[in-house]
């Protein structure tokens, strides 16, 4: 097997417990993640599922370098994240992209969509303006974004359009890993299916790896051959989709499946 693209080992995240200025003693510490291990191989689609508050988003943001862990190791292509040089850090920043649950928050509300996408690409690459325009046009064509949408402001987009723009934004810098945080939870069922089909097509076209965060096992089942189940900051079970969903070992996983009889 090749070197993992991303490997988290013993990752924990705690909040509170520090001594505050002007106060004696310490506040109560809260553990959000507790010694989590997770591996993403090149080209893999990993589902991370669990209830709200289970720690999924915290783990995803640590994986994307948006949040530091309190303990544990994060390795990108075999290198510890803290040991990367400046150029390697830039490659990691390009190589890992994050799609937020609310796609509008990732766009500048004062910039039209086309200009906002160009801003992102200019920050990630050294391409000149004509090549940036060509790259934006190519990615927009692949994600179903017509030219008229490029002239709109984010607040003028529908939910489905905004999510396509967020996907296009994530792909501009040719990433190797895309982290998707509940990307279809705000969409109706028909739009969910369209976006999931689009994500599957883009993964094959660009040989992407996905870390797909969701509370919905049905959504994860459609896209991810491997699934991790998280509860209260810990991974309680993980394995191939067919095994985990048909023969779950953890009581919590069985509970999740029992709440979704259409998966059984």
C-alpha angles and dihedrals in degrees: 000000000000125000110285114257091217128010125182116189125185092343114178133174125197131178128199128007093108124125109257125219112268094007132101120228129009136285123246112278121230120205111211097170125027118197097315121187119196132160129196116192121204110282094007125136109216122188120208111193134178145118123292109282094026093118100258097129093044090054091047092051092049089050089052093049092246093117130032119233120236090223140354139056132290116190126187115198089342096310125110108246094231091055097056118118122231094268091044090051090053090050090050090049090053093040097056119052128179128215111199127216090245104045094191090068090063093060130074105249090211096054127075114242096255093049092046092053090048090051090054094048092047089054093050102042144027094235117140121238098269092050091046090053090050092049093049091048092050095049092044090053090052092050097045097251111148123211094255090063091059090067095054130093118239094255089059093062127096119233093261093046092049091052092051090051090050090052091048090049091054093051099049096091094047096247125195096211129035119193112205117195109199090317097174103031093103094048129089119249097265093049090045090058092049093050093045091051089049091050091050091050093047092048091056094043096049099028090237130174117223133204100193117194119200145142089213116087092191091060093046092048091058096054111022127068090190126047135193118197117210129196128173093345097313136097104241097179141355138175146110114333095241093051098041096047096041100037108022116182102194120078090223092055090050088051091053091049092047090057089056108050092173088072096054 
